[in-house]
Amino acid sequence: MENPQAFSFEEGSEQALGTQGQTVSQRKRSHHFVHSVDCQPFSLEVFDCNKRTKLSTTFALMTNDSALSLTSLIDFQNNITSGIFDGRVSFSSNDTIEPVLKDSACISAKLEMTVRTSTVPKLLQELGPYQEIDAMVLDLLNYDFRLRSELIELIPPLFCSALLHDSITLLIITCEVYSHHSSVDIHSESTESSVPSESSRYKNHMSCTTYEKSDGGAMKLKLIIGTKTVNLLITCSAEISTEPKINIGPGVEFGHGSITDSNCKIYLMKSKVEEFLKMFETFKLNPLHVNISNLRQITSSFSKCSSYLLWRSTLQEFDSSIYLLATVFTLCDLPNKDGYGVEATSGAKLGSQILQILAKAILVNKGVIQPSDFYNVLLEYESIMKQKCDVKEWFSIIKVLDGITASLISSELSVPSFCNNNGGSVSEVANKLSSSISTANNMIAKNVKKKLLQLYQ
């Protein structure tokens, strides 16, 4: 018996709607229509089973849900062609047109049909089961990682093997994570581009789309997943289609379709989600609402616990360090350039970092500082402080840091106790940040105005 004739999604759509002989514009409209009603074109072949001959071939449309259900009810000789059962059904061999509408009830079926008709039909079987990213995981990914920066390393393993599903479907193979706070990561993002918004599919919790960016060289289209506190750069991905394209390196190129922030759905391996949640539980985190940005701007009484009350709040759309009023605790989180007035090796940067470490100890460690809390600061600034020992603006910073270092040699250090004994010096460090905070807030005001117009104009 003859094999069925292969056909593409476009060809099947035209055959089903009778537009194969019409203009290019009319044919394209038929492709988009089939996507808009969330259907697959298929061919139905009618046979004379006695003579083993084909009598006719008819093209029609079937919803993705029905198509997926049918594949479990009858035997298929391969991923797109059934066995003979008084007839034969063949589905189109690709799915590449950007949909106009998306019915949330059918998205999962569409993803499964996309994989089934691709060159890697066993992907879900081998890596699955998959689940769409949920509210619990989204909340954890928006955690204030300044409190426990070591937890950031849990994020890349969660997303390796993730599926991004929009008008194209991508498998994430390699990704790398960056903090939004320069006090945590010197390579932090200096703009607001990947911070999620109200228009994101996962509103104000996660963004996923492409951005034109340059790292000092040519502009590249980069695929980035972002939360309020971190972003994930996709450095290797595979397009799930009949002609798979591999993107490797920081830039991406799509042969067709796109990944858009308002439409893209993210599917994670269930086993990786379970492991991710387990690891967070292992660290016995404090409540997720703890956020250093909710500390008030103060310049004195650092020995008093009430100085560290989280009595500040921000409109959700502006809950990102480049929109938030800078304080002595957050100045160090701002970009080292772009007009914020805090260079990487400046006294203001170090002074703010010291005060943030004191605040973190109060918020997550019962006011106790461990030697490891200051390890990176001392490693990065030791040689700089030697050069600045005769510079007046650095006197109070060096005095405070020397006092902390000396106390940590013999034991742990209590923040209230240290600040009670060295209150004048700690307050002087905070007061010396006022000029830098003013410069930073002038830049932040511009960011807020720009964001305000984008949101509500």
C-alpha positions in Angstrom: 0.0 0.0 0.0 1.3 3.4 -0.9 2.7 5.7 1.7 0.8 8.9 2.6 2.1 12.1 1.0 3.8 14.4 3.5 2.5 17.9 3.8 3.4 21.0 5.8 1.2 22.9 8.3 0.7 25.6 5.6 -0.1 23.1 2.9 -2.6 21.2 5.1 -4.3 24.5 6.2 -4.7 25.6 2.5 -6.1 22.2 1.5 -8.6 22.2 4.4 -9.8 25.7 3.7 -9.6 25.5 -0.1 -7.1 28.4 -0.4 -4.3 26.6 -2.2 -5.0 28.4 -5.5 -5.5 31.8 -4.1 -3.2 34.8 -3.5 -0.3 34.7 -1.1 -2.1 37.1 1.3 -5.2 34.8 1.3 -3.2 31.7 1.9 -1.3 33.4 4.8 -4.7 34.4 6.3 -5.7 30.7 6.2 -2.5 29.7 8.1 -3.2 32.3 10.9 -6.9 31.3 11.1 -6.0 27.7 11.7 -3.7 28.8 14.5 -6.2 31.2 15.9 -8.7 28.4 16.5 -5.9 26.2 17.9 -6.2 23.4 15.3 -4.1 21.0 13.3 -4.8 20.3 9.6 -5.0 16.5 8.9 -5.6 14.3 5.9 -8.2 11.4 6.0 -7.5 8.7 3.4 -10.3 6.3 2.5 -9.4 2.8 1.3 -11.1 -0.2 -0.3 -9.7 -2.8 2.1 -10.6 -5.7 -0.2 -8.6 -4.3 -3.1 -6.1 -2.5 -0.9 -6.5 0.6 -2.9 -7.0 4.3 -1.8 -10.3 5.7 -2.9 -9.9 9.4 -1.8 -8.0 11.8 0.4 -9.8 14.6 2.3 -8.2 17.4 4.3 -9.8 18.8 7.4 -9.1 20.5 10.7 -9.0 19.1 14.2 -8.3 20.8 17.6 -5.0 20.1 19.2 -6.8 18.5 22.1 -8.7 16.2 19.9 -5.6 15.4 17.8 -3.7 14.5 20.9 -6.5 12.4 22.2 -6.8 10.5 18.9 -3.1 9.5 19.0 -3.9 7.6 22.2 -7.0 5.9 20.8 -5.6 4.4 17.6 -2.2 3.0 16.6 0.2 5.3 14.9 3.0 3.8 12.7 5.1 6.9 13.4 4.7 10.3 15.1 2.4 11.8 12.4 0.8 8.9 10.5 -1.7 6.4 11.9 -2.1 2.8 11.0 -5.0 1.7 8.8 -8.4 1.4 10.5 -10.8 1.7 7.5 -9.0 5.0 6.9 -5.8 6.8 7.8 -5.0 10.1 9.5 -1.9 12.1 8.8 -1.1 15.3 10.7 1.0 18.2 9.3 4.7 17.9 9.9 5.4 21.3 11.3 3.9 24.1 13.4 5.6 27.4 12.7 3.2 30.2 12.4 2.8 32.7 15.2 -0.7 32.2 16.8 -3.1 35.1 16.9 -5.0 33.7 19.9 -4.1 31.3 22.7 -6.6 29.3 24.6 -5.0 28.4 27.9 -6.9 25.1 28.1 -5.3 23.9 24.9 -1.7 25.1 25.3 -0.5 21.9 26.9 -2.0 19.8 24.0 -0.4 22.2 21.5 3.0 21.8 23.1 2.7 18.0 23.0 1.6 18.1 19.3 4.5 20.5 18.5 7.0 18.0 20.1 5.3 15.0 18.5 5.6 16.4 15.0 9.2 17.6 15.5 12.4 15.8 14.8 12.7 15.0 18.6 9.3 13.4 19.3 10.6 11.5 22.4 11.7 14.6 24.2 8.8 14.8 26.6 8.9 11.0 27.1 12.6 11.1 28.0 12.7 14.3 30.1 9.2 14.6 31.4 6.9 14.9 33.0 6.8 18.7 32.7 4.7 21.3 34.5 4.2 24.9 33.9 6.0 27.2 36.3 3.8 27.9 39.3 3.2 30.6 41.9 5.4 28.9 44.5 8.4 28.7 42.3 7.8 32.2 41.0 7.8 33.6 44.6 11.1 31.8 45.4 12.7 33.2 42.2 11.8 36.7 43.3 13.4 36.2 46.7 15.7 38.9 48.0 19.0 37.0 47.3 21.0 39.7 49.0 20.0 37.8 52.2 21.3 34.5 51.0 23.2 35.0 47.8 24.4 31.4 47.8 20.9 30.3 46.8 21.3 31.9 43.4 23.3 28.8 42.3 20.1 26.7 42.6 18.5 28.6 39.7 20.4 27.5 36.6 19.9 23.7 37.2 16.1 24.4 37.5 16.0 25.9 34.0 18.3 23.6 32.1 15.9 21.4 30.2 13.1 23.9 30.5 10.8 24.4 27.5 9.8 27.9 26.4 6.6 27.7 24.4 5.3 30.5 22.2 5.0 30.7 18.4 8.2 28.6 18.5 9.3 26.1 21.2 12.8 26.1 22.6 14.6 23.7 24.8 17.0 25.4 27.2 20.3 23.5 27.2 22.7 26.0 29.0 21.9 29.1 31.0 23.7 31.4 33.4 22.3 33.6 36.1 23.0 37.2 37.1 21.9 39.2 40.1 20.1 42.5 39.7 22.2 43.8 42.7 25.8 44.9 42.1 26.6 44.3 45.7 25.9 40.6 45.1 27.2 40.4 41.5 29.7 42.8 39.9 28.3 41.7 36.5 24.7 42.7 37.4 22.3 44.1 34.8 22.6 47.9 34.7 19.2 48.6 33.1 15.6 47.7 33.9 15.0 45.7 30.7 14.5 42.2 32.1 12.5 43.2 35.2 9.0 41.7 34.8 6.0 44.0 34.4 2.2 43.9 34.4 2.2 43.0 30.7 4.4 39.9 31.3 2.7 36.5 31.0 3.6 35.9 34.6 2.6 39.4 35.8 5.2 41.3 37.8 6.9 38.0 38.6 8.8 36.8 35.5 9.7 38.1 32.1 10.9 36.0 29.1 11.8 37.6 25.8 14.6 38.8 23.6 16.6 42.1 23.9 19.1 43.9 21.8 22.2 44.2 23.9 25.9 44.9 23.5 28.7 43.8 25.8 31.2 46.3 24.3 31.0 44.7 20.9 28.3 44.3 18.2 24.7 44.4 19.2 23.2 40.9 19.7 19.7 39.6 20.3 19.8 37.9 23.7 17.2 35.6 25.2 16.7 36.5 28.9 14.4 35.3 31.6 14.1 37.9 34.4 12.6 38.3 37.9 12.8 41.3 40.2 16.1 40.1 41.7 17.9 38.0 39.1 18.0 37.3 35.4 18.9 34.2 33.4 20.8 34.5 30.1 20.1 31.5 27.8 23.4 30.7 26.2 22.5 27.4 24.4 19.0 26.4 23.1 17.5 24.1 20.6 14.4 25.0 18.5 11.9 22.1 18.6 10.7 21.8 15.0 11.1 19.8 11.8 14.3 21.7 11.1 15.9 22.2 14.5 18.1 25.2 14.9 20.8 25.4 17.7 21.6 28.7 19.2 24.9 28.7 21.1 26.6 31.7 22.7 24.9 34.8 24.1 23.1 35.7 20.9 20.1 34.1 19.3 18.6 33.9 15.8 15.2 32.6 15.1 14.3 31.3 11.6 10.6 32.1 12.2 8.3 33.0 15.1 9.4 34.7 18.3 9.5 34.5 22.1 7.4 37.4 23.5 7.1 38.4 27.1 3.3 38.6 27.0 2.8 35.1 25.5 5.7 32.8 26.4 4.9 30.0 28.7 7.6 28.2 30.7 7.5 24.5 31.4 9.9 22.9 33.9 10.8 19.3 34.5 8.7 18.1 37.5 11.7 16.4 39.1 13.8 19.5 38.9 11.1 21.6 40.5 10.9 19.1 43.4 14.6 19.2 43.9 14.6 23.0 43.7 11.9 23.3 46.4 13.7 20.7 48.6 17.0 22.7 48.4 15.2 25.9 49.5 13.7 24.0 52.4 17.1 22.7 53.3 18.4 26.2 53.8 15.5 26.9 56.2 14.9 30.4 54.7 13.3 33.2 56.6 9.9 34.4 55.3 10.1 35.5 51.7 8.7 38.9 52.4 12.0 39.9 54.0 13.5 42.5 51.6 16.4 44.8 52.3 14.8 47.5 50.1 12.1 47.8 52.7 14.5 49.1 55.3 14.1 52.8 55.9 16.8 55.4 55.3 18.6 56.0 58.6 22.0 57.5 59.6 22.1 56.8 63.3 21.1 54.3 66.1 22.5 51.3 64.3 22.7 49.4 67.6 18.9 49.5 68.0 16.8 46.7 66.4 14.0 49.1 65.6 16.4 50.7 63.1 16.0 47.6 61.0 12.3 47.3 60.9 10.9 46.6 57.4 8.6 49.6 57.4 8.9 50.7 53.8 6.8 49.6 50.8 6.8 50.3 47.1 4.3 50.1 44.3 4.8 46.7 42.8 5.6 48.0 39.3 8.5 50.0 40.7 9.9 47.3 43.0 13.4 47.2 41.5 16.6 48.7 42.7 16.9 51.2 39.8 13.4 52.6 40.7 13.6 52.5 44.5 14.8 55.4 46.6 18.4 54.7 47.5 19.3 54.2 51.2 22.5 53.6 53.1 21.7 49.9 52.8 21.0 49.7 49.1 23.3 52.3 47.5 25.9 49.5 46.9 23.3 47.6 44.8 23.2 50.3 42.1 25.1 50.0 38.8 28.7 51.1 39.0 28.2 53.5 36.0 25.4 55.1 34.0 25.2 58.2 36.3 24.4 56.6 39.7 27.5 58.0 41.3 28.9 54.9 42.9 32.0 53.5 41.3 33.0 49.9 42.0 35.9 50.9 44.2 34.5 54.0 45.8 34.2 54.7 49.5 30.5 55.1 49.1 30.2 51.6 47.6 32.2 50.0 50.5 30.4 52.0 53.2 27.0 51.0 52.0 28.2 47.4 51.6 29.3 47.3 55.3 26.0 48.7 56.5 24.1 46.2 54.3 26.0 43.3 55.9 25.1 44.6 59.4 21.4 44.8 58.3 21.5 41.2 56.8 22.9 39.9 60.1 19.9 41.5 62.0 17.4 40.2 59.5 18.5 36.6 58.9 21.0 35.7 61.6 19.8 37.1 64.9 22.2 39.9 64.7 25.3 37.8 64.6 28.1 38.3 62.0 30.4 35.5 61.0 33.9 35.9 59.6 32.7 34.6 56.2 30.3 37.5 55.9 33.2 39.9 55.3 35.5 37.6 53.4 34.7 39.0 49.9 34.7 42.6 51.1 38.1 42.3 52.6 39.4 40.4 49.6 38.2 43.1 47.2 39.0 46.2 49.2 42.1 45.4 51.3 44.6 46.8 48.8 42.4 49.8 48.1 42.1 50.7 51.8 45.9 50.6 52.1 46.1 53.2 49.3 43.3 55.3 51.0 44.5 55.2 54.6 45.5 58.9 54.4 42.4 60.1 52.6 40.0 61.8 55.1 36.8 60.5 53.5 38.0 57.0 54.1 38.9 57.4 57.8 35.6 56.3 59.3 35.1 53.4 56.8 38.6 52.0 57.6 38.1 52.5 61.3 34.8 50.6 61.3 36.1 47.8 59.1 39.3 47.4 61.2 37.1 47.2 64.3 34.9 44.5 62.8 37.9 42.5 61.6 39.6 42.7 65.0 36.5 41.5 66.8 36.0 38.6 64.3 39.5 37.2 64.9 38.5 35.8 68.3 34.8 35.2 68.0 31.5 36.0 66.3 30.3 39.6 66.4 27.0 40.9 67.7 25.8 43.8 65.5 24.0 45.7 68.4 27.0 45.3 70.7 29.5 46.5 68.0 27.3 49.4 67.0 26.8 50.4 70.6 30.5 50.6 71.2 31.3 52.2 67.8 28.1 54.1 67.2 29.8 57.4 66.2 32.0 55.8 63.6 29.1 53.8 62.1 26.9 56.8 61.9 29.7 58.8 60.3 30.0 56.1 57.6 26.2 56.5 56.9 26.3 60.3 56.9 29.2 60.4 54.4 26.9 58.5 51.9 24.5 61.4 51.7 26.1 63.0 48.6 26.3 59.8 46.7 22.7 58.9 47.7 21.5 62.3 46.4 23.3 61.7 43.0 21.8 58.2 42.8 18.3 59.4 43.6 18.5 62.0 40.8 19.1 59.2 38.3 16.5 57.0 39.9 14.0 59.9 39.6 14.6 59.9 35.8 14.1 56.1 35.7 10.8 56.4 37.7 9.5 59.1 35.3 10.4 56.9 32.3 8.7 53.9 33.8 5.6 55.9 34.9 5.1 57.1 31.3 5.6 53.6 29.9 3.0 52.2 32.3 0.3 54.8 32.3 0.7 57.4 29.5 
